[in-house]
Amino acid sequence: MKVGIVGLPNAGKSTLFNALTKGGAQMGDYPFTTIEPNVAVAQVPDERLERIAETVKSSELVPAKIDFHDIAGLVKGASEGEGLGNQFLASIRETDAICHVVRCHTESDVPHPDGRVDPLADIETIETELVLADFDQVERRLPRVGKQAKTGDKEAQVEHEWLQAVHEALAAGRPARSIPAPEGAPHAVRNLQALTTKPILYVANVDEGDAEPPEAVVSHANSVNAGVVAVSARIEAELAELDPAEAAEMRESYGVEGSGLARLVRAAYDLLELITFFTAGEGKEAVARPLHRGATALEAAGTIHTEIMEAFIKAEVIGWEDLVSTGGYVAARDKGLLRIEGRDYLVQDGDVITIKV
């Protein structure tokens, strides 16, 4: 799971990255501080894992994780190579989702590249560059797929028709995601690798003490079916250097309720339409395992190991709350709460699963 952190120079991307991961990304109040994308891993906060581990006496906790890629600041003209833009855009293509940091704070000691603070204008600048980059990508792919379509290849014909529709949408300034994926060409979306098909989470980098993103950013996020969360990157970076008790005390002094980073990581996890199932046993690791919503028990087994997937016989399943409330597997089995499910069972968020092979 890879999430690319993007935004204009000085939007707070690297500060946020450091707070998320303590990854030590270079920072500076000038453009293009980040030349190569920094990559680090953030744990997905989930209190259920600790409860499960305590109940079944697991030896170790292994939380779910998300890779965050801190990508250098984009500028107007990035799609044409401005500011090493093509290199940065290529980095975004390799991610599963986009975390777009939008400057909403008014701190005067951090200069804005355009000399003003206008969140919607900044969003438009970035998204225009993504649309232009995708337009160029489609124009390069259309002739190639067109040649395949002329040979009578049915899938290529469907993909070519879809690409033409995407081309028209992008020319009108609409993202590629506005054109539904073609049913007869299952690999078309993956083949294009369009930036504007990726889910987006807007991170409003707000002033200290602000708990909510500006209404204009919320309204825009709703209009494009994107997520949105408010975080003060500077405050969270300071808090990340403290122990939990000190951080909680400082949050209270700032009037901030709860960790902004926890909300951001959780929002990114949800943005990817992921649920969590757990595996745990006495003396073994308790593991929180990400799984796409709607996946089956067989697919869940595949996330553990391909050999387990191939040898799958059945799955023992129980909701985490039932496991904790009964005190463990034995009591849960005695009460009929531990179910046997087949390979086609649709895994639910919070399921604790033991695969039998």
N, C-alpha and C positions, 0 to 999 in steps of 0.2 A: 504494500500500500504506500504509494508515493504521492505526496502533496507538495506542489511547487508554490513557494511564497513569492509573489510578484507585487510590483507597484512602481510608482515613480521614484526617482532618486530622493533620498531623505524622507521617504514616507514612514520609515521605522521598521523596515523589513529585518535588517540584521539585528537590531535591538530586540525585536520580538523573537527572532531565531535564538539568540543567546538566552533569553528568558525561558524559552521552551525547552531547550536542550542543554544549556550551559556549554554550548559547542565552541565558544570562543571565536565566532566569526568576526573578521575585521570590521571596524566601524569607522565612520568619518563623516563630517558634514560637507561632503562634496560628491558629485556623481561618480558612479562606476567604482566604488570602493570594492565591491565584490566582483571579481573578474571570473573566477571559476565558481560554479555553484557549490556552496557548502552543504554537506549532507549530515544530518544527525537524526537520532531516534528519540521519540517522545513516548512515554508510557500513557496508555489510555486509562484514566482513573475509573475504577470500578470497585465499589465497596463490597460487592457480592463475592468477589474472589477470596477476600480474607475470611468472610463468614463461612464459606464452603471449606476452605483449608482447615480452619479451626474445628469444624464439625467432624471431618473425616480424618483429622490428624495427618495432614499432608506435610511433607518435609520441606517444601519450598514453594514460593509463589512466583508464577511467571505471568505477568500481565500482558495484554495485547499491546501492540506497538504500531506506531505510524512513522514512516520516514518523512522528514521535512527537508525539502531542498530550498536553500536560500539562494535565489537567482538574482543576478544584478539588476539594478534599476532600469526599467524600460523608459524610452523617451519617444516623443513624436518623431516618426521616420524610422523607427526600429525595424519595421517590416522591409525597409529598403536598405538596411544595414547601418543606420545611424547609431552611434554609440555601441558598436559591436552587436547591434540588435539581432542579426541572424543567429549568432552564436547563442544568445540568451533565449531566443525563441525556440531553438532546437532543444535546449534544456527543458523547456516547458512541455514539449511534445512527449517526453519520456515519463511524465507524471500522470497519475490517475485523476487528479483534481487540482483546481487552482485556488489558492488562498490569496485573495487580492487585498493587500493592506492599503487602506485609504487614509490619507492624512486628514484628521478632523480637529486636531489640537491647534492651539494658537500660540504655542511657545515661540517667542520672537528670536531666540538664539539659534534656532534651526531654520536655515533659509529654505524657501520653496524655490524650485528651479524656475518657476514662472512668476515668482514674486507675489503670490497671493495664495490664500487658503480657500479652495473651492472644490469640495469633495466630488460633486457630480461632474465637473469639468475634468478632474483627474481620472475618474472612472471612464469617461468618454474617450479620453486620450488613449488609455490602455486598451480598451475594448475595440477601438478603431484599428489599432495596430494588429490586434489578433485577427480581426475580420480581414484586413488587407493581406496578412500573411497566409490565411486560409484561401483567399481568392487566388493568390499566386500558386498555392499548392494544387488547387483544383485545375487551374489552367494547364499545369504541367501534366496532370494525370489524365485529363480528358482525352487527348489524342491517343494515348497508349491503350486505354480501355475501349475507345472507339474502334481501333483496329481489331481488337479481339471480338467486339460485337459484330463486326462485318463478316466474321468467319462463321457466324451462326451460333456462337456460344451464348446460350440462354442467360446464364448468370451474368456474363459481361454485358449483355443487352440491358438487363435490369439495372446493373450498376451504372451503366452509361446514362441511362435516363435519370437515375437518382442524382448523379453528378451534375447533370444539366440543371436540375431543379435547385441544387445547392449553389451552383454558380450564379443563378438568377437571384437567389436569396442574399448571397454575399454582396453581389453588385448593388443591391438595394440597401445594404448596411445591416442586414439581419444575420444572426449567427447560424452556423450550420445545423445546430440543434433544432432550429425551427422547421427543418424538413425531416419527417419521420424516417427511420431506418427502413430500407427496402426489404420486404419479406423474401424475395427471390434471390437476394445476394447477401447472405449472412456475414460475409467478411468485408463488405464495402466500407463500413464505418471504420473498422480497424485498418484497412488498407490506406484510407485517406489520412488518418491521424490528425484530424482537424482540431485546432486549439479550441474552437468555439463549440465543440461538442462536449467538452469536459465540464463537469459540475463545478460551480463557483461558490466559494464562501467569502463574503466581504467581511473584512476585519476593520472596523472603524477604530483607528488609533486616536483615542479621545484624550482630553485633558484629565489630569488627576481629579478624582472625585466624581467624574461622570460615569454613570452606570449603564446608560443606554446610548445606542448609536443615534445620530441625527435622524429626524423623521424623513428627510429627503433621501438618505441612504437606505433606510428601511423600505420606503416606497419603491425605490428603484429595484431593490433586491426582490421584493414581492412581484414586481412586474416581469422579471426575467426568471422567476422560479428559482432563486438562489437563496443560500443561507446568509445570515448576518449576525455578527456578535460584536460587542464593544469591549475593547481592551485598551488600557493605557500601557503601551509597550515600555515606556521609561519606568513607570512604577513597578510593573511586573518584573523587569530586569533587576531592579533594586531588591525586590522581595525574594527573588530566586537565589540571592546570595546569603539569605538569612536562614536560621533554623526555623522549623514550623511554628514554634511558639512565638518567636519574635516577629515572624511574617504575619501571623494572625493579629498580633497587637498593632503592628503598623497599618494593616488593612483597616482595622477599626478606626485608627486615627485619621486615615484618608476618607473614611466613610464608604469603603468598598466592601461589599458583602460577597465573601467567597472568592475563590481563585479565578481570575480572568483566564489564566492559562488552562485550567481544567475545563472551563466552559468552551474555550476555543478547540482544544483537542477533542472533546466530546462532540462538538458541532462538526468538526472535520470527519470524524468517524461516522456520524449519522449521514453526512453529505454523501459518503460513498455507499450509502444504503447497506450498511453492515449491521449484523446482529452479533451477539456473543454467545457461544456455547462453551461449556466448561468440561474438562476432564480432570479427575482428582481421585486419589486413592491413599490409603494409609501408608505412610512412609514413602510416598511417591510425590512428584510435583503436582501442584494444583495449577492448571493452565487455563487462561482465558484465551479462547481461539476465535478470531474473526471469521465470519462467514457471510456471504451475500444473502440478503433477505430472499426467501423463497427457495433456498437450497435444500437438498434432500440429505438423509442420513448417510447415504453412500458418498455424496460429495463432501460431507463433513469428515468422513473417514479418510478421504483423499487429502484433506488439509493436514491430517496427522502424519500419514505416510502412504505412499502409493501402494506399498505391499499390503497394508491393512485394508485399503480400498479393494484390492484384488481378492483378498481372502475373506471379505465381509460375509458374515452369516446372519447376524442380527445385532440390534442395538438395545441396550438397557437404558431407559430414559426416565428422568425425574426432574421436575421443576426445582430450581435451587431453593425456593422457599419451603417446599415440602421436605427436601432433604435436611435443611437446617432445623426446621420445626420438629421433625421426628428424631433428630439426633444422629442420623447416619443411615447407611444402606440397609443394615440388618432390620432395624425397626421399620424403615420405609417399606421393605419387602413384606414384612409381616402384616403391615396395614394395607397392602395392595396398591401402594403408590408408585412402586417401581415397575414401569411398563416395559413390555417387549415390543419393539417396533422393527419393521422391515426396511429395506433399502430405499423405498419411496416415501418414507415418512418425511414430512416437511418440518425441519428443525425450527423450534421457537426460541426467541431471545430468552436467555436464562436457563435453557436446558442443561442438565448435567448428564453427560452421555458416556457410557462404557461400550466400546465396540467389541463384539465377540467374533473371533475368527476361528 
